[in-house]
């Protein structure tokens, strides 16, 4: 398993993966020494994240290999279908997966997403439009949603 630490506007991100794909991307609340030379198996992920933060990438094209249960993986797969700049509710996501009663299980799987940003769990909000729980912190969720859907200044004339 290869590891790299890269700088993002939201803190240092830890990337882990190997030839089988990307296992995890985690934003850290601690300082780590940035990786000078990104391991070959993580170069593309680091590059695509850089493009995302620069605003030139709206979709990721990476080989993913997260660890999780079949149910968690089905939730994470559904998250990848949420378009850039859009949000859905936990209820919407439960309906997409075919079981409105599974809303708590869906929310739990969403919270265990190991692939920060690439699997866009930040695009899931509460039914009332609130920014509910986010493993990376609500300030990061708010930043990501604003990054993906910036408010455009309206002209008065």
Secondary structure, DSSP 8 states (H G I E B T S, - for coil): -EEEEEEETTEEEEEEEETTEEEEEEE-SS-----SS--HHHHHHHHHHHHHHHT--SS----B-----HHHHHHHHHHTTS-TT--EEHHHHHHHTT-GGGHHHHHHHHHT-SBTTTS-GGGEE-TTS-----TT-HHHHHHHHHHHS--------
